[in-house]
Amino acid sequence: MPKSLIELRDWSAQEIKNLLHFSFSLEQKSQEKTHSQASVGLLFFEASTRTRVSFEVATHKEGLNSFLISSGGGTSIEKGESLEDTLDNILAMGPDLLVVRSDDQFDQQKLSQISKIPIISAGWGKKSHPTQALLDIRALMKKNLEIQDIRLVIIGDIRHSRVANSHFQLSEKLGYQVAVLCEDNMTPQNKILRLESLEEAYEWGNVMMPLRFQHERHVSRTENLNVKKFQINRDHLDTFKSNCYLMHPGPVNYGSELDESVKKHKQNLILSQVESGVWVRRACLQHLLEVSR
């Protein structure tokens, strides 16, 4: 299996399935902490809550020694040091694994190719967010939804979404279906089934995943998206099929892509996604540290 996790296209379907099944085995029984002396760098050069904290929790649960850099604060980046130089210096100190979140300008694939230790992407600009896509599928598996039966509709700002890109890659590997619902100027670059309305989305899909408007990744701040055009509310979910679910990669902007009324709905899996995130990231840490031995 690959030594790093940057993009899901680099992993085979069987390797991905093995990782997901391993995450369930971690949850079902107490695992011996075999890497307690390993050190893990959590390098978050972009803001994060769920991903960062779940990696922090995952390293703690695995008994790993970790250090955190958050948005470059308190480092020599504030003095003008480049991100590349910062990473070169961190690698020279001998950590056993790095978790990296960065914008598009930094090449995470290149880092993984030159690094002697595993690299896990915790989000790479608009390109990829592999552990998010994995935890989404894991949360649906916990609801006894077979992977091949998943019909995921991603709604909203698709073009700027690394989560959408990772689902496009993962669906090709695992065989579930993905469609998009969005404005003309937010369509993805690749050929993905595009739906025209929420009604069509509810008819076609069994998982709805709206996205927030991702201002920070837009080249032009003049781009506009009528997020309320596709807003999901409680009435929608009440009339939705009983074995269908609402997901969101977070952060949620309630009042925009989701109405406040859906927070406690029984088909809302947002917190289940967050829970699955810790197990997926624990599995990634254990798996890749073992491979690198």
Secondary structure as the mmCIF struct_conf table of DSSP 4:
data_model
#
loop_
_struct_conf.conf_type_id
_struct_conf.id
_struct_conf.beg_label_comp_id
_struct_conf.beg_label_asym_id
_struct_conf.beg_label_seq_id
_struct_conf.end_label_comp_id
_struct_conf.end_label_asym_id
_struct_conf.end_label_seq_id
BEND BEND1 LYS A 3 LYS A 3
STRN STRN1 LEU A 5 LEU A 5
BEND BEND2 ILE A 6 ILE A 6
HELX_RH_3T_P HELX_RH_3T_P1 LEU A 8 ASP A 10
BEND BEND3 TRP A 11 TRP A 11
HELX_RH_AL_P HELX_RH_AL_P1 ALA A 13 GLN A 28
BEND BEND4 LYS A 29 LYS A 29
HELX_LH_PP_P HELX_LH_PP_P1 SER A 30 GLU A 32
TURN_TY1_P TURN_TY1_P1 THR A 34 GLN A 37
STRN STRN2 SER A 39 PHE A 44
BEND BEND5 PHE A 45 GLU A 46
BEND BEND6 THR A 49 THR A 49
HELX_RH_AL_P HELX_RH_AL_P2 ARG A 50 LYS A 61
TURN_TY1_P TURN_TY1_P2 GLU A 62 GLY A 63
STRN STRN3 ASN A 65 SER A 70
TURN_TY1_P TURN_TY1_P3 SER A 71 GLY A 74
BEND BEND7 THR A 75 THR A 75
HELX_RH_3T_P HELX_RH_3T_P2 SER A 76 LYS A 79
TURN_TY1_P TURN_TY1_P4 GLY A 80 GLY A 80
HELX_RH_AL_P HELX_RH_AL_P3 LEU A 83 ALA A 92
TURN_TY1_P TURN_TY1_P5 MET A 93 MET A 93
BEND BEND8 ASP A 96 ASP A 96
STRN STRN4 LEU A 97 SER A 102
TURN_TY1_P TURN_TY1_P6 ASP A 104 GLN A 105
BEND BEND9 PHE A 106 PHE A 106
HELX_RH_AL_P HELX_RH_AL_P4 GLN A 108 ILE A 114
BEND BEND10 LYS A 116 ILE A 117
STRN STRN5 ILE A 119 TRP A 124
TURN_TY1_P TURN_TY1_P7 GLY A 125 LYS A 127
STRN STRN6 SER A 128 SER A 128
HELX_RH_AL_P HELX_RH_AL_P5 PRO A 130 LYS A 142
TURN_TY1_P TURN_TY1_P8 LYS A 143 ASN A 144
HELX_RH_3T_P HELX_RH_3T_P3 ILE A 147 ASP A 149
STRN STRN7 ARG A 151 ILE A 155
BEND BEND11 GLY A 156 GLY A 156
TURN_TY1_P TURN_TY1_P9 ARG A 159 HIS A 160
HELX_RH_AL_P HELX_RH_AL_P6 ARG A 162 LEU A 174
STRN STRN8 GLN A 177 LEU A 181
HELX_RH_3T_P HELX_RH_3T_P4 ASP A 184 MET A 186
BEND BEND12 GLN A 189 ASN A 190
STRN STRN9 LEU A 193 LEU A 195
BEND BEND13 SER A 197 SER A 197
HELX_RH_AL_P HELX_RH_AL_P7 LEU A 198 TRP A 204
BEND BEND14 ASN A 206 ASN A 206
STRN STRN10 VAL A 207 PRO A 210
HELX_RH_3T_P HELX_RH_3T_P5 HIS A 215 ARG A 217
BEND BEND15 VAL A 219 VAL A 219
TURN_TY1_P TURN_TY1_P10 ARG A 221 THR A 222
HELX_RH_3T_P HELX_RH_3T_P6 VAL A 227 PHE A 230
STRN STRN11 ILE A 232 ILE A 232
HELX_RH_AL_P HELX_RH_AL_P8 ARG A 234 THR A 239
BEND BEND16 PHE A 240 PHE A 240
TURN_TY1_P TURN_TY1_P11 SER A 242 ASN A 243
STRN STRN12 TYR A 245 LEU A 246
BEND BEND17 GLY A 250 GLY A 250
STRN STRN13 TYR A 254 TYR A 254
TURN_TY1_P TURN_TY1_P12 GLY A 255 GLU A 257
STRN STRN14 LEU A 258 LEU A 258
HELX_RH_3T_P HELX_RH_3T_P7 GLU A 260 VAL A 262
TURN_TY1_P TURN_TY1_P13 LYS A 263 LYS A 264
TURN_TY1_P TURN_TY1_P14 LYS A 266 GLN A 267
STRN STRN15 ASN A 268 ASN A 268
HELX_RH_AL_P HELX_RH_AL_P9 ILE A 270 VAL A 291
TURN_TY1_P TURN_TY1_P15 SER A 292 SER A 292
#
